[in-house]
Amino acid sequence: MNAGNRWLVPLVVAIVVVAIDQATKWWVVRMLGPETMTNFIPLAGDSVRIAYAHNTGVAFSLFQGHPEWLIAIALAIVAGAIVFYHTWLPNHRPIIQVIMGLIMGGASGNLIDRVRLGYVVDFIQVGWWPIFNVADSAITVGAALLMLHFARDELTQRQARRDQRALPHQ
Protein backbone atom coordinates (compact mmCIF):
# COMPACT_ATOMS: atom_id res chain seq x y z
CA MET A 1 0.00 0.00 0.00
CA ASN A 2 1.48 3.36 -0.94
CA ALA A 3 1.77 6.18 1.58
CA GLY A 4 -1.13 8.16 0.08
CA ASN A 5 -3.55 5.28 0.61
CA ARG A 6 -2.57 5.13 4.28
CA TRP A 7 -4.14 8.55 4.74
CA LEU A 8 -7.43 7.83 2.96
CA VAL A 9 -9.14 5.82 5.71
CA PRO A 10 -8.15 8.16 8.57
CA LEU A 11 -9.24 11.16 6.51
CA VAL A 12 -12.63 9.64 5.66
CA VAL A 13 -13.23 8.52 9.26
CA ALA A 14 -12.20 11.96 10.58
CA ILE A 15 -14.54 13.72 8.13
CA VAL A 16 -17.44 11.45 9.14
CA VAL A 17 -16.74 12.03 12.85
CA VAL A 18 -16.59 15.82 12.37
CA ALA A 19 -19.78 15.80 10.30
CA ILE A 20 -21.73 13.74 12.86
CA ASP A 21 -20.29 15.76 15.75
CA GLN A 22 -21.11 19.14 14.24
CA ALA A 23 -24.57 18.02 13.05
CA THR A 24 -25.54 16.67 16.49
CA LYS A 25 -24.27 19.83 18.20
CA TRP A 26 -26.22 22.01 15.76
CA TRP A 27 -29.37 19.93 16.41
CA VAL A 28 -28.98 20.12 20.20
CA VAL A 29 -28.49 23.88 20.18
CA ARG A 30 -31.51 24.26 17.88
CA MET A 31 -33.74 21.99 19.98
CA LEU A 32 -32.61 22.88 23.52
CA GLY A 33 -30.99 26.32 23.24
CA PRO A 34 -30.30 29.12 23.58
CA GLU A 35 -30.00 28.73 27.38
CA THR A 36 -27.89 25.86 28.67
CA MET A 37 -29.09 23.19 31.08
CA THR A 38 -32.72 24.34 31.05
CA ASN A 39 -34.36 21.86 28.67
CA PHE A 40 -33.71 18.13 28.50
CA ILE A 41 -34.60 15.14 26.36
CA PRO A 42 -34.77 12.00 28.52
CA LEU A 43 -33.44 8.83 26.90
CA ALA A 44 -33.52 6.51 29.91
CA GLY A 45 -35.32 8.32 32.68
CA ASP A 46 -33.15 10.93 34.37
CA SER A 47 -30.03 8.79 34.22
CA VAL A 48 -29.40 9.22 30.46
CA ARG A 49 -30.52 12.38 28.71
CA ILE A 50 -29.67 15.01 26.12
CA ALA A 51 -28.79 18.28 27.84
CA TYR A 52 -27.25 21.35 26.19
CA ALA A 53 -24.11 22.67 27.92
CA HIS A 54 -21.08 24.85 27.19
CA ASN A 55 -17.64 23.65 28.20
CA THR A 56 -14.94 26.32 28.18
CA GLY A 57 -12.46 23.86 29.66
CA VAL A 58 -11.35 20.35 28.79
CA ALA A 59 -12.39 16.95 30.11
CA PHE A 60 -14.31 17.19 33.37
CA SER A 61 -14.48 21.00 32.81
CA LEU A 62 -10.85 21.48 33.86
CA PHE A 63 -8.86 24.57 32.79
CA GLN A 64 -11.87 26.77 32.09
CA GLY A 65 -11.40 30.33 30.91
CA HIS A 66 -8.24 29.84 28.82
CA PRO A 67 -9.49 29.29 25.25
CA GLU A 68 -6.25 30.45 23.62
CA TRP A 69 -4.25 27.80 25.47
CA LEU A 70 -6.83 25.12 24.76
CA ILE A 71 -6.85 25.95 21.03
CA ALA A 72 -3.03 25.80 20.93
CA ILE A 73 -3.03 22.49 22.82
CA ALA A 74 -5.72 21.03 20.53
CA LEU A 75 -3.71 22.05 17.45
CA ALA A 76 -0.58 20.48 18.97
CA ILE A 77 -2.49 17.25 19.70
CA VAL A 78 -3.80 17.02 16.14
CA ALA A 79 -0.33 17.76 14.72
CA GLY A 80 1.24 15.27 17.13
CA ALA A 81 -1.28 12.60 16.15
CA ILE A 82 -0.46 13.14 12.48
CA VAL A 83 3.29 12.85 13.11
CA PHE A 84 2.79 9.85 15.43
CA TYR A 85 0.66 8.11 12.80
CA HIS A 86 3.06 8.90 9.95
CA THR A 87 6.34 8.01 11.66
CA TRP A 88 5.74 5.49 14.42
CA LEU A 89 2.44 3.64 14.16
CA PRO A 90 1.97 0.61 11.88
CA ASN A 91 -0.17 2.76 9.59
CA HIS A 92 -0.62 -0.01 7.02
CA ARG A 93 -3.06 -1.71 9.40
CA PRO A 94 -6.71 -0.79 8.77
CA ILE A 95 -7.56 -0.78 12.50
CA ILE A 96 -4.82 1.78 13.16
CA GLN A 97 -6.14 3.88 10.28
CA VAL A 98 -9.66 3.85 11.76
CA ILE A 99 -8.35 4.57 15.28
CA MET A 100 -6.38 7.59 14.13
CA GLY A 101 -9.38 8.84 12.14
CA LEU A 102 -11.50 8.65 15.31
CA ILE A 103 -8.93 10.53 17.39
CA MET A 104 -8.16 13.20 14.79
CA GLY A 105 -11.84 13.65 13.90
CA GLY A 106 -12.84 14.01 17.53
CA ALA A 107 -10.06 16.48 18.27
CA SER A 108 -10.97 18.45 15.15
CA GLY A 109 -14.69 18.53 16.02
CA ASN A 110 -14.01 20.07 19.42
CA LEU A 111 -11.37 22.39 17.94
CA ILE A 112 -13.95 23.73 15.48
CA ASP A 113 -16.21 24.58 18.43
CA ARG A 114 -13.42 26.32 20.35
CA VAL A 115 -12.39 28.46 17.38
CA ARG A 116 -15.94 29.22 16.22
CA LEU A 117 -17.73 29.59 19.57
CA GLY A 118 -15.07 29.94 22.27
CA TYR A 119 -16.40 26.82 24.01
CA VAL A 120 -17.32 23.21 23.22
CA VAL A 121 -20.96 22.16 22.96
CA ASP A 122 -21.59 19.11 25.17
CA PHE A 123 -24.91 17.31 25.35
CA ILE A 124 -24.75 13.64 26.39
CA GLN A 125 -25.44 13.28 30.10
CA VAL A 126 -25.11 9.85 31.69
CA GLY A 127 -25.71 9.70 35.43
CA TRP A 128 -22.98 11.36 37.46
CA TRP A 129 -20.48 11.25 34.57
CA PRO A 130 -19.46 14.66 33.17
CA ILE A 131 -21.48 15.73 30.13
CA PHE A 132 -19.80 14.97 26.78
CA ASN A 133 -20.36 14.90 23.01
CA VAL A 134 -19.72 12.80 19.88
CA ALA A 135 -16.18 14.20 19.45
CA ASP A 136 -15.30 13.26 23.03
CA SER A 137 -16.67 9.77 22.43
CA ALA A 138 -14.62 9.35 19.24
CA ILE A 139 -11.43 10.40 21.04
CA THR A 140 -12.15 8.09 23.98
CA VAL A 141 -13.03 5.08 21.81
CA GLY A 142 -10.00 5.70 19.58
CA ALA A 143 -7.64 5.99 22.54
CA ALA A 144 -9.08 2.85 24.19
CA LEU A 145 -8.76 0.88 20.94
CA LEU A 146 -5.18 2.09 20.51
CA MET A 147 -4.30 0.96 24.04
CA LEU A 148 -5.93 -2.42 23.42
CA HIS A 149 -4.04 -2.74 20.15
CA PHE A 150 -0.71 -2.03 21.86
CA ALA A 151 -1.54 -4.41 24.73
CA ARG A 152 -2.45 -7.19 22.28
CA ASP A 153 0.76 -6.62 20.29
CA GLU A 154 2.82 -6.70 23.48
CA LEU A 155 1.22 -9.98 24.58
CA THR A 156 1.82 -11.47 21.12
CA GLN A 157 5.50 -10.45 21.23
CA ARG A 158 5.94 -11.86 24.73
CA GLN A 159 4.40 -15.15 23.66
CA ALA A 160 6.68 -15.29 20.61
CA ARG A 161 9.74 -14.73 22.85
CA ARG A 162 8.57 -17.51 25.22
CA ASP A 163 7.97 -19.83 22.27
CA GLN A 164 11.44 -19.03 20.89
CA ARG A 165 13.10 -19.80 24.24
CA ALA A 166 11.14 -23.08 24.51
CA LEU A 167 12.51 -24.39 21.21
CA PRO A 168 15.18 -27.07 21.58
CA HIS A 169 18.68 -25.75 20.90
CA GLN A 170 20.44 -27.27 17.93
Secondary structure, 3 states (H helix, E strand, C coil): CCCCHHHHHHHHHHHHHHHHHHHHHHHHHHHHCCCCCCCEEEEECCCEEEEEEEECCCHHHCCCCCHHHHHHHHHHHHHHHHHHHHHCCCCCCHHHHHHHHHHHHHHHHHHHHHHHHCCEEEEEEECCCCCECHHHHHHHHHHHHHHHHHHHHHHHHHHHHHHHHHCCCC
